[in-house]
Each structure stands twice: as C-alpha cells, then as structure tokens.
Amino acid sequence: MSLLFGPLPPYIDGIIDRQSTIDEAPIAPFTTVTVFDPTPDAIDTLYIGIRSDGQGTLSGEGLGPNNTLTGTASQITDDLRSIIFTPINAIPGQTLNTDLTLTVISNSSIPSTVYRVPVTDTSTAPVETLSIDPDVVYEGNGTFAVSGKAYSYYGVNSVQFSANVYGSTFSLGSAVPSSDESYTFVDNLGTSQIETQSFIRAQIIDGSFSYGALVPAQFDLTGGITGKRYTAEQNIYNSDGSSVLSSTYFREDGSRAVNVLTGGQTFSSSYEDTFLNHGAPENTFVFNSGFGSDLIRQFRVNGEDHDTLSLAGGDFHNSIAEVLHNTSNVGGAAVITDPTTGDTIRLAGVSKAQLVHNQAALSFHT
C-alpha cells in the first residue's frame, strides 16, 4: 500500500478536550500531547493554529514563524509540551472560548488530520466594587467624613450618596475617587433639612455615566443635636439592618462615647474615647499611638469569651511583660500607660492582678 500511496502521514495523540483557565492565567494546553511519525527520523513541521480574532497568544522554546515547530516527531513533542497559551484580557464576568488547532506534515507525506484543542478562559473579576467604611470621622459642626473604595472596569466618574431623610429619599452629594480607588465624602448634617439620615446608600456612576448597584452603609447618622453632652450620633447595624450593634456619640471637642450593645466587634480608638462595653464578650479594642486618655467600662478580662486590647507593638516592644510593667492600679481601675507616647487606657473595675492572670486579653499589632 505504501508503494501506491506513499508514506503514512504523522499523527497526534493525547489531546485533552475542553481545557479551562480563569482570569487570563497562562495555561500549557499540550502537556499530554504526543506526535507520532511512522517514518523513522522524518523531519516534520507542526502548525499551531489560533483564532484570528485575538483571543490569546502562544509562547515557548522553539516556536517559529506562524507558530510552527520543526524537527523529528520526538523533538516536536518535547517543544510542544512546553508551549504556553496566554488568553487576552477579558471584560469582567466574560468567558472567552479559543480553538487551538494542531496539524503536522512530514517532508515525505501528506499533512495529518487537523486536531482541535478548545480552551476556555473565564474572568472572575468584578465589573465594579464599592464599599463604605463604617468608621466615619466626625469633623465637628455636624460634619462627617465618610470613606471607602470605588472601582469600575469602565472607570468611576463619581460616587453618589443618598439617604432616607424623614421618610423621603434625599441626595446628599458626591465624591470622586483618587487613583488608588479610595474616596472621602464630606457629609454635612448641620442643617435642619438633613440632620437625621437613615438608610444611607452609595452608588457608582461609571465612565459611561451608567448607574451601578446601590450599596447600603452599615450605619445611620444624626447631626445638629442640641441640649445634650454630644452634638452628633452614629448607629451601626448588623448586616441586614435589623438590630443596632453600637451607638457612638461625638462631642464637639473630638472625643467620643461608644455604647457597645453586643459582642464580637472591633473598635478603634480615635481620641479621648469612652467605651461602655456592658460586659459584652469577645470585643477587640484597638489603640494606635496618639489616642490620648481612654476609658473602657465593663471590659471582660477573663473567660474563654474575654475581650482583647490590641496595642501598638512597637511602643511596648511586643512584650506583655512591658505592658504589665507599665500598668498600675488607680482608683479601682487598671491603668495602662504607653511608655512611648504617654497615652493611657483605664480599665474600670479591672485590677492589674487580673491582667497578670489573664494575659490572653493583651495583644499587639504593627
């Protein structure tokens, strides 16, 4: 038969169908492929086809013009198995299907069958992300600074804010994110028209002026408060808005009183803060340098569900012994003094001896 029709063509085996990758990660789609040539020592050329509409690129050792490999069947097999396919960047959420093809021809035969190698790439990146930091900064005079992150594949033109004000939706204004995707929105509650804001929401307007999904804040804000020891208030809710986790009362001098209503939360001190913990379990209180003089009432110091103080590690040399060395009993409270800054934490109703015997309540952060 070979005298009538010539040498048998080379052939390919070991193709894995329907290979996939995510987020444009490079893939080696031919690691199991073997090229065979019935003619010993024949010099073959393998053609790797790729869609002409730009679904990705090929790279690898020995890859010649027009994505070809040349050599014996064994040499081509070795080179082919090292070839890398890199998909193009896809729109977030998009899936791209690319058909790679393999065809081999010997210098002494007709070309082999065309072998199809489909590869799928799925982008899992979000089209947009938007967050609202629950830790607002009260700037006095009924003004809050609300921060967060905003990203859109199509670019962020602005982040628009709205709230429920006395039963009606009210536009609060907008912020423009910086190059690192962060934004700060200055929310002025000093006027009687918007001094109470419930169901605060943010929304991205992207570069094509399309509106993104509404993202709710985890808090309500109230400003313009008179006749009390504080001038503004923030209530933080659980994820579905059904219950209040804590209420923060802002004084005009920048100090705060935080009423902790449930456990499992993290609070960061800002300046001259009072935390009313009510014995709630497993709360963490974070103190960075410069917080001044803070007070925690009903700090849960012992038990498996104890609360935790997170202190600036550098100030105390990451040493609990250093913390205890700088702790004293004053007026029915354990007072921890930061040896670097002079800041103090007063734990009402807790003694130094209790801290000595419950050192798990002390931790450090960088």
Protein Blocks (a to p, Z undefined) as FASTA:
>chain_A
ZZmnopaddddehiaehiadeehiacdfklmgccddfbghiacdddddddfklpaccede
hiaghhiaeddfklmmmmmmmpccddddddehiacddddddddddfkbccdddddddddd
ddfbdfbdcdddfbdcdebjhiacdddddddfkopfbdcddddeehiacdfbdcdddfko
pacddddfkbfklmpcghiacddddfkopacdddddfbdcdehiehiabfbdcddddfko
pacfbdcdddfkopacdddfbghiacddfbhpacdekopahiacdddehilpaddehiaf
bdjkbccddddfklnoopaklmmmmgcceehiacdddfknopacddehiafklmmmmmml
pccdZZ
